[in-house]
Amino acid sequence: RDDVSDWSSDVCSSDLAQMPWLALPYDKERYEALSSHLEVEGIPTLVVLDPQGKVITTKGREAASSDPEGAEFPWRPKPVNSLESVASDLNESAALIVLCEKASEADKAQIAAALAAPANEVMAEAHKEAADPELIFATAETPDGNIAGQVRQLTNLDKDGAGSSSTSMVILDIPDDGAYYRSEEHTSELQSLTSSRM
């Protein structure tokens, strides 16, 4: 079900009977207030809160699906993610993306290390402000990633036919009319480029 407006007491009871966790009984006012406060736009949505009621993640559904054993619970957002795992966020947030599908493992490790410091700073600032990070940090590391190909096409990185063979960094800001900034510098310059964008 995608639309929260059609959730009724009967539908709620039916849905909750199939779910393995505790839930509050249906109360239309409470339901609407929580949906509004937590900006729920579709069902099912799983928002994870800390003991003080602060949002840890609004992406609990995706996290639970990719981590069914709960090994990483409570699924705090990671500073640097795979591009595929943040694909659904690209329409809502600016993202610094390193496309390194064919890079060596050593270069991928260097890229991750270069992104860690600025990504942690952005996450810390967002946590302090109790807001979403202003910039998502992601890497595309697998050559068969569909999203990386779309990003390369959108940012004109495929015009010379190099495709996924070159390591490139882009800042993609779809909410700003699809704006993007790209650098085709290699990993040795990545840290200074990353710092200059912050």
N, C-alpha and C positions, 0 to 999 in steps of 0.2 A: 504494500500500500504506500502510495507516495504523498497523498494529501492528508494533512492533519485535520482538516475541517470535517472529514467524514467519520471521525472516531466517536463512537457512541458508547454507552454503558454496555450494550450487548456485544459490540465488536471488541471492546476492551476485555471483557470477561473471556471471550472466545480466544483472543490472542494470548492473553496472560496464562490461560490454561495450558498452552503449549510451550511456555518458557520456563527454564529451570531456575529462575531466580525470584527473590521476593519482590513484591511491587506494592505500591500504594493502591488502595481501592480507587475506582474511578470516581472523580469529582470534577464536574465540568469547569467550575471556577478555578480550582487548583490547577487542573490540566491546562487551561488557557493561560493562566498566569505564568506557570512554569515554561510552557512553550514560548511565550513571548519573551520572558526573561532570558532564557537560554537560546533564543533565536532558532528554535526547531522549525525546520521547513518541510520535513518529510518523515514518514514513519517507515521502518523503524529507525530510531536515532538512539544512540547510547552516549550520554554525556557522563564523564567520570569527574567526580568532585573530591576534593580533599576533605579531611575532618572539619575544617573551618567553613566548608561550603564554597570554596573557590574552585573554579573550573580548572581541571588538569588537562582535559582534552574533550573536544566536541566530536572527535573522530573515534570514539570507543568502538563503534560497530566495526569499522575497518580493522582496527587494532585487534579486536577479539577474533575476527575472522582469520587474520594472518598469524595470530598467536593463540590457538585454541587451548593450549595448556596453561596460558596465563604466565608464562615465564618472565615476561617483561611488565606485568601488571604493576602499577596502575597506568601503564602506557603513556608516560610523560613524553611530550614531543622531543624528538632528538634534534640536536643542532644541525646535523647534516644527514640528509636522507637520500634514498635512491629516487631517481626521477619518477620511476613508475609508481612509487608509493605516495608521491605528492601530486600526481597528475590532476586529481580532482580539485586541488587548491589553486592551480595555475590561473583559473579564470577570476579568482578573488584576490590574489596577492602577487606582488612583484617577487621574482625569483632570480637568484644568482645560480646559474647552472653550468657545471663543467661537463662537457661532452668528451668522454675519454674512453670510448668503447674499445679501441684497439691499443690503448696504452699498455705498457708493461705493468706487472704487479707492483714493481718498485715505484714507477711513476704514479700509479693509482694511490699508493700509500703516501707519497709526497703531496699529492693533491689533497687528500683527506686531511693531512696535517696542516696544510696551508689554509684550508677552509675552517678548521676547528676554532681558531682564536676569534676571528670576526663573527662566526656563527654563534659562539658562546656569548659574546658581547651583546648581540642582538637578542638572544634568548633571555639573558639576564635583564636587559632593559624592559622587555615585554613582560617578564614575570613581575618586575618592580611596579610596572604600570597596570598590572592585571589585564593585559591586552594581548592580542595576537601579535606575533612578531611582524615587524614591518617588511621583512625580507625573508624569503624561504631560501635555504641553501640546499642544493641537490647535485648529485653526480649521476651521469648515465654511464654505466660501466659495462653493460652487456651489449654485444653487437646486434642481438636480435630484438632489442627494445624498440617497440613501435613508437613510443612517445618521443624518444631521442630523434628518430627520423622526422617526425612532425616538427620538432623544434628546429632542426637543421633546415628544413624546407621553409618554415615560417621566417627564419632569420637569414635566409639566402646563403647559408653555409654550404649548400650543395651545388651552387652554380658552376663551380669548376670541376665537378664530378669527383672530388676527393671523398665526399661522403663521410663515413665514420672512421676513415683512416687518419684524420687529423684531430689533435686535441684542441678544443676551442672552449672559450668561456663566453657566456652571454648573460646579460641581465635582461630578462623578459618581463615586461610589465603589461600584460593583456588588459588589466583594468584601465590603463592609461592609453586607450585606443590602440592597443597592440604594440606599443613602443618597445624597442629593443636596442640594446647596446652590445656590441660584440668585440671580442679580442681573439685573434687567432694565435696569440703568443703561446709558447709552450710552457710546460710546467715550471721551468726555472724562473720565469717571471711572474708566476701565478700569485705568489704571496704579495708582492708589491702592487699588483693590479687589484687584488682583493682589498687591500688596505686602502687604496686610493678611492674606492667606491664607497667606503663607509664614512 
